[in-house]
Amino acid sequence: MTQPIDINPSSSQSPELDMAYLQTLIRQQAERSPLYENAAIIGCGYVGMTLAEYWQQRGHVVTGTTTSDRRIPQLRAVTSRAVVAAGNDFDAMRSLVQDQDTVVVCVAPTGVQAVDAGVYSRTYIETAETLTRALSQSSRVKQLVYLSSCSVYGDRRGDWVDESTRPTFSEGRSRILQEAEDILLQATNDSYRTCILRLGGIYGPGRELVRMFAGLAGQTLPGKGDRVTNWIHLDDIVGAIEFARAHQLQGIYNLVDDGKLPLRQLVELVCDRYGLPNARWDVSRAASTRRSSLRVSNQKLKDAGFHFVHPQILA
């Protein structure tokens, strides 16, 4: 398994990591907040589990939640405490946040639930509303980090967007995501800071690009393949959450790499890398209009001092 950024200077480091940056981060951590904190992760799926393991190994006391009893043994292996709790359960959320310094929200519907508007609303909006009520009764939490999506920008036909760009809604799920963001940002007060991280498409261990695109190899695909894609590696998601905690970030930050590759180029790179036959494109057939095309800027996060471990997809 690929490891996220290791901020322990005594451990071995990949040559690509900037040691001066890591040492600065450690120093700023000590100045801004304790090196070891209580942290709660609401929704321990693909990202949450990796974040929990990362923080637990570095001395934090981590509480993780799941909505499935069956996942408790797996969650206990990477946390100090595993809890079955839904994000819209007020009593559970109030109990969860009481003794926490940092709270991270990584909720997401899965499978067929991801297309159900009711499930989507309960997962995001009701969790945001319930959590803000719970946080209003906690005086200890200093940092809230919420994982959202760049899909709130809608389809921009390949144009650039940044955090100042007004969201557009091509479909209901994007509107739900943005409403949840607004609920959390508007509820922020002087006792804690809220950081919204808008993610691109996630890849990493277990979600390798070859698994996603191998099915397209050798196929004839509709359109030109010119839809611009935005991606982010799991390592950089974990690193950005830690960066937000250490620096107590406030506001919205896009979390995507520097790639901005058109789909056609990405498929070609994957096929070339893994020795697969390349796809062909049929411009006489219209490509799906359900997928957005846009170039998402990550400059704001870079300006804050964040360094990407994987700035280029398939580098």
Secondary structure, DSSP 8 states (H G I E B T S, - for coil): --------TTS---TTS-HHHHHHHHHHHHHHS-SS-EEEEE--SHHHHHHHHHHHHTT-EEEEEES-GGGHHHHHTTSSEEEE--TT-HHHHHHHHTT-SEEEE-----GGGGG-HHHHHIIIIIHHHHHHHHHTT-SS--EEEEEEEGGGG---TT-EE-TTS----SSHHHHHHHHHHHHHHHH--TT-EEEEEEE-EEEBTTB-HHHHHGGGTT-EEES-S--B--EEEHHHHHHHHHHHHHHT--EEEEE--S---BHHHHHHHHHHHTT----EEETTS---SSS---EE--HHHHHTT---S--STT-
